[in-house]
Each structure stands twice: as structure tokens, then as C-alpha cells.
Amino acid sequence: MVFEQEQEEVAPGAVHGHRLSTVVPSSVTGEVDYALADADLAFKLHYLRGVYYYPPGEVARGLATKVLKDPMFPWLDDYFPVAGRVRRAEQEAAGGEGDAGAPRRPYIKCNDCGVRIVEAKCDRDMDEWLRDDAPDRLRQLCYDKVLGPELFFSPLLYVQITNFKCGGLALGFSWAHLIGDVPSAVTCFNKWAQILSGKKPEDTVLTPLNKPVQGQSPAGVTAPRSVKQVGPIEDHWLVSAGRDMACYSFHVSDAVLKKLQQQQKGRHDAAAGTFELVSALAWQTVAKIRGGDVDTVTVVRTGAAARSGKSLANEMTVGYVASAGSSPAKTDVAELAALLAKNVVDETAAVAAFQGDVLVYGGANLTLMDMEQVNVYALEIKGLRPVHVEYGMDGVGEEGAVLVQPDADGRGRLVTAVLPRDEIDSLRAALGTALQVA
Amino acid sequence: MSMGSSAQLRRLKPLYQLVVNNILAIVAVPLAAAVLLRAASLGPEEILARALALRPAHMFLCAFLPAAATVLYLMLRPRAVYLVDYACFRTNPNCRVPFATFLEHSRVWPGFDERSVRFMTRLLERSGLGEETCLPYAQHYIPPSRDLESSRAEAELVIFSAIDDLLAKTGVSPQDIDILVVNCSLFAPTPSFTDMIMHRYGLRKDVRNVHLAGMGCSAGLISVELARNLLQVAPRGARALVVSTETITPNYYMGKERAMLLPNCLFRMGGAAALLSTDGAGARFRLAHVVRTLRGASDSAYHCVYQEEDDRGNVGINLSKDLMNIAGDALKANITAMGPLVLPASEQLLFALSFIARKVLNNRIKPYIPDFRTAFEHFCIHAGGRAVIDELQRSLTLSDEQVEASRMTLHRFGNTSSSSLWYELAYIEAKGRMRRGDRVWMIGFGSGFKCNSAAWECIRPAANADGPWANCIHRYPVHIPDVLKH
């Protein structure tokens, strides 16, 4: 935890001067309990890290911290579970379901404890920062915390406001995946921006209340193939990977996409979409740098049609794809894309029903996450659109994860790879060739 | 005494009160009747003859002496002071501090150890504070900042909003203010708050302004008394603006002494502004009495609420364990002084008789506690903490409804120090309980140890519930459990 220290040794260009404060809902919620669905608990070990970059100028200059904080109070009135804290259910009476040693089910106590705001500074220009393309720059702009070790006092959301020397602004959101998936998170942040701009956002839907899935899987059953069982997890909800993980973002331009689409012409199966093409490219590249050992991938997608309309939910589909026989490093991108389009084995229900603690992202396999439908560039602050948005993830297992997002103009894609730090350089090199257009 | 006779005595009490309180009328009526009868028996000619027999000198004196005495009395009598109106700072939800947040901040900051955090948790649970109390912006940071600029910002926010509200309510222009008294105990920057107000509102060059610092939580009534005294010598119809507040930002205690952690848990943001005048036109209350009792001569009372540094150099306010006893003693002294001024004759007679009986006959006779409900309809007891209110309820034998204003103010606003009395008055008015002619007793306690009280009489109750309670009065009163578990 970094507190304001005047004599702090600051590495040149690093983000420093962190000041923490808290924002709470503006009215009393009344201490209700928010039950977590089984699907929510499946994702509890993961943390979304999203950064939005806003250009310097008149508007950014007018965005003092207080201006950014004030709309959060009514915002949290609607999203009061996000301001709550994790608790564990009271111990079942002896003879109740489950054995006495089973961990008690977590839930969110909506006690208005609030969301943590972090203010920080960076002595570099934002352009310079972006051009540098340093790996894991996300970690500096999103407050690097997880749920635990003091579970009861861990906020579910941190918002970091970083001011660059040029006047540019970066907003970093650290969101516990437990409380909602990427579409839920992005809608939540967009609503805050709407309140800030004076618009009235849509109503937040928090009903029907979550209920545990019926028909629990019996103890002793193995985890679904998409995920890896870990734990048991006590109060520190992070599985430290043996190796340091880092996020690295790269852009897949419109031209490259067109080339990939060209390559799959002539195939008699139906054309794969951009997510399949881009993630196939990433799959192939990772397989190459790992020397071929990436036969199965987990695929996490937002099926826009399948959403229930609840504002906070984990409703992404989880499945896996096994490459048929040949090593992905040697297979065509088009071939892999076709597999991703048609051969996904859906395990969403099995993952939710599974009793133990699991790692979805990077646990059992390299995980490909589809964020294409998520409108990240809609987070406009007083009409100011972000110039760049990148979403990464913390709590990812060693197998790694790849997140495919829309880019600034909507035609290309931004891909964030979460991989062991020592693989990042190889990835950069391999991408150099893969992303050439000619 | 047997049960039967004490029940009989209780039934006789209202008759007794009726007789004693109206003793003048009861004596005057028969006397006047006797005079008339005597005059009638003498006959008009006889009376005229006797009147003409009087010497002019006697007649002149008969007329002149009473007239002169009356005029002298009217001239030397202190001017009546009226409360034109008052306004309290309306808290903003942006400053709200729920329990969970307060406790989390204490845990997250490494300066507080485990024991201190547990102590503060237990304190908060039993404090009687609710989930909507407010702390200034700077105290939402971990750790809270206590710098001068943030302290000024808090003071300006509270004071200016209260004064803006008051000027809007009364329609008085800042140029019409003749006297300005501000009290803020623990923050007194240079230039003072009075200068800050002068600067912001453009008050006149000849305003009599005074800032009272270090006078503790009872300073609100000290300011009122000072304004009253200044109004006696100001031109007729002068107006005095009295502002009471406490600035919390610079006073957060960052150490580990348990007795000094209490103020962190109880003190919250708040302030009030009141306009007093000797011109009663349009006024809402009349100030009947102010009684101040100071116990600083005694060692234990002096050290009861004491600002000092702990072993590590952190400054905080040390509250002694005797606080309740000392408060009780100070209260007794105050009501002994206040009693003769406000109690009806019936109660004073009973008290005097019981006092004499104890002295002359037998010390084991229980002292008669005057029933202050005969003197006041409403009670505003400083919301210093749950223990203070409980103690006063017990000493004055007040009902739950009579201390409701204090308890609910503590719940909604916390301990706002000198302005808490004004929030309580606002509660009573927002609930629509104030009527013309109702008498209000404000009792404040503070470091020193001081117990100050003021008696007001209502001329015109508030027209609506507008004020600090506007958006939450419909939820009150709430039941406050003994321990609020989290």
C-alpha cells in the first residue's frame, strides 16, 4: 500500500504520489445482502484491469478529482452492491448440507463501505507513455490490489485517476470479476460517465436475486476441461502463478484483418468472424513461441443475445476448443479460426455448477476472451472520448489469456495478451512478422 | 409514606399548582372586593370629601412616585432580545461516512493498531450515531489530511452555506448587520472567521466583530449571551449575527490513546447561523434567560476535557473517566441557578420547603427535584454523546419524547459541537411540534467544565420543514438499538 510520502524515491517516469480516498453511495442502502450466483463465484479469482486514456486539452484540464468523484455518489446508489464487501455466510447448523469443513458461501454485504479512489501523477507525457509500449503498463495505471488478505475490508472496485505531465488523464478501473463480467463492468462505468455529463442513465436492474444452481455437482468430480481447479482458497483471493504475469497490448489493424479474411476465402465452411480470426492469430503466435504445446484453448465469449438484462451478472459463455491433431503452431490461422467458430464445447453450466475453486483464465489452457461487443469507447467524459482503451486481467494462470477488444475507430482490434513476463519479448518478436500486411 | 397517601398527594398536586401559581390573583381578587365593598359602604360623598381633604403635595406624590418608578423601571430594564431566525448547515451526501467506511479507513491506515481499531468499533456501535453523519472532504482520504487549506475550505463551506441560508430566510442584507459573533473552538486561523465573513459578504466598516476560540462545545450559548450583551448598548433595532461551528479537519487524532480516540468517532461536520435583534418585528423566538455555570475552579472539572499531546506527540483531546459525574454536578449547579428564573411559584415553593426540611429536620428526606416540564415544553440537550443524553434524561426525569430531538440529532448529524442545539431546535420545528408560546430550554456542555443554558419563548413557529432535516424528517424518529452490530 502506498501512502503519500514526501521523501519517496521515485523512479523517473513512474507513476507516484498515490493518495487514497473513498466514495460511498449517497443514500443509506439499509444493509441488504447481495447473493452471489454460482457463475459469479466461478470467476472470483480474476480481476479486470481497464485503462482509459483521455487527451490533454480544455476538457481534461477541467476534470479535477472532485468533479470526477461527485457523480459517483448517486451512481453508487444504483450500483450499491459494488460498494459492498465480501462476507461469508453464517456457519450452517451441524447436520446441515455439506460437511462441517466446507467453506461457507461468500456473499456481498451491502454496507455502503464504498469504492476506493486513487489519485496519482506521472511526470511523462501521455503520448510518450503510449508510444513506449512498455509491457505491463496497465499495472501502473490500475491500482494493483485483489480481494484479501483482509477479505472483509477489500473494495470490489478501485478507480485510479492518473494525471500526466501534458495534462492528459488516465482512468484505471480495477474490478473484481466476482461482481460482474466485462459487459456488466463496462456498462457500469459508462453509466457513471453519463451521470457526469448530466444525462440520466438507464435503470439498473438487480433483480431477480441470485440463487445457487440446483443440482450441485457431487464432491470428487473433476473440474470441466475449460478450467483448472485450485485451492482451497481461504481469504486471499489470488492464486499466485509461479511466474510473474504481465499484460501486453498490440493493435491488429484493419489491413491485417482484411488479409486474414482474404486467407479464409475459398474455404467451403462458413466464414469465421473477426474474433475467431484475431484470436486464432494470437493462438498460433503463442503456440509458436511456446514451441507448440497449446493444443486446447478455453474460449470465453459475450453472447449478446443470451444476456438476462441484469446489470450485474457473470453471463459469459465458457467453453473449450481442442485443435484436431496437428499442432496449432503449424496450422493456418484460417483453419484455427474455423475450429473456434464451430468446434467450441460449451461448458458454461458445468463451470458454474462445479463446487471447488477454479481458475478460468489461464488455468487449464490459454484463454481467449471475446470483448468485441463491449462498447468501451462509450466512456465519454463531458463529451471527451478516450483516445485509447485497453483491458487486461489480473489473477490469470500461467497458461495465459488473450482479450480481443474493439479499437478506437472500430475497424481494427486491440488485443491484450496476459502472459508470463518472460514470454512477452518473444511475443513481440513473433508479432512483428505475424502482423505484417504484405 | 403509604401508597394511598402518595396517590392522594399526586391528585392534589394540580390543585396546589393552580393555587400557588396564581397566588397574586387569588389574593388580589378578595382584596379588591373588600376595597370596593368598603368604598361602597362609605358612599360617594364621603369618598369625595376625603379626597378633597388631601393636600396637593400628597396627591402629587401619589401620582408622581409610582409614575417615576414605572418609567425608571422601564428604562433600566434590559432590552428584550429576539431571535429573528436561524439556519443550520445542510450536509451534503458527498461527505457521508457510513460506519463500514469509517472502520475500514481505521483498519487500512497502519497508524492505528488492532486495539485502537477494536475500541473505535465498539464505540461506534454504542454511540447512537447513524449512517448518514458527515465528515469533511479531507477526512475521506487515507490518511486524512489536516492541512490549513483543507481546514479553511471546510470552515468556509459550512459557515457560508449557513449564512446564505439565513440571509435568504430573513431577507436581511449583509449591510444591515451590526454585530458579528463567531465561535469555533479548535480552529482559529489568521485572519479570523469574522474577517472571513466580512470579506465574503462585504459587511460594514463599523461592525462589532468577535471570534470566540477555545470555548468548547457550549460556546454556542456563550456567543448568544455575548450578542445579547452587545445588543444592549448598540442602537435600538440593531442586528447581531451569531455563527456557531466546529472545524474537524485539523483535529483528527492520529495516535493510540483510547481516551483521545473518542472525539474521532463522535465529532461530525455541522454549523449554524442565527440572527438576533432587539427589534421584535417578524421575530420567531424571544430570548428569556441565559445562565452560565463555570466549574473550572475545581481541578477535576478543569482537566475533564483537556487538549494535550500523547506520548508520541500526537495532539488530541483527552476525555477523563469522570466526565459524566462532572457533567452531572455542573448540570445541578446550572439548574439551581436557572430554576428560580423559570420555574413557576408552585415548584419553587416545594423545592424551598424540601430544602429547608432537609437542612432543619432530617438529611435523609429525599431532595425534591423540581419538575422542569412545568417550565418548558421543549428540551434541546447538547448531543455530546449517548451517555450525556442518558444522564440528563435521568437527572431531569424527562420522557423519551422530550429527549427525542437530542437523540435523533446525534443519530443523523453526530456530535456537531456548539451547533447541535440549533439542529435539535430545527428537528422540533420540522416535526411541527412547536407552538406559539412554547418555551424551549437549550442546555450545552463543554470543556472547562462549563454548563450553559438558555431559555427561549416561541413567538412564531417555522412555516414548513425546510432546513437540514428537510429530506429525512419523514424517516424520524428511528429506534436506536443499544448496540448496532456490523
Chai-1 contact restraints between the chains, C-beta under 6 A:
chainA,res_idxA,chainB,res_idxB,connection_type,confidence,min_distance_angstrom,max_distance_angstrom,comment,restraint_id
A,L20,B,I142,contact,1.0,0.0,6.0,A-B,restraint_1
A,S21,B,H140,contact,1.0,0.0,6.0,A-B,restraint_2
A,S21,B,Y141,contact,1.0,0.0,6.0,A-B,restraint_3
A,T22,B,T101,contact,1.0,0.0,6.0,A-B,restraint_4
A,T22,B,H140,contact,1.0,0.0,6.0,A-B,restraint_5
A,V24,B,R96,contact,1.0,0.0,6.0,A-B,restraint_6
A,V24,B,P98,contact,1.0,0.0,6.0,A-B,restraint_7
A,V24,B,T101,contact,1.0,0.0,6.0,A-B,restraint_8
A,S26,B,P93,contact,1.0,0.0,6.0,A-B,restraint_9
A,V28,B,E131,contact,1.0,0.0,6.0,A-B,restraint_10
A,F73,B,P93,contact,1.0,0.0,6.0,A-B,restraint_11
A,F73,B,N94,contact,1.0,0.0,6.0,A-B,restraint_12
A,N111,B,A100,contact,1.0,0.0,6.0,A-B,restraint_13
A,D112,B,P98,contact,1.0,0.0,6.0,A-B,restraint_14
A,C113,B,A100,contact,1.0,0.0,6.0,A-B,restraint_15
A,C113,B,T101,contact,1.0,0.0,6.0,A-B,restraint_16
A,C113,B,E104,contact,1.0,0.0,6.0,A-B,restraint_17
A,G114,B,T101,contact,1.0,0.0,6.0,A-B,restraint_18
A,F153,B,E104,contact,1.0,0.0,6.0,A-B,restraint_19
A,F153,B,R107,contact,1.0,0.0,6.0,A-B,restraint_20
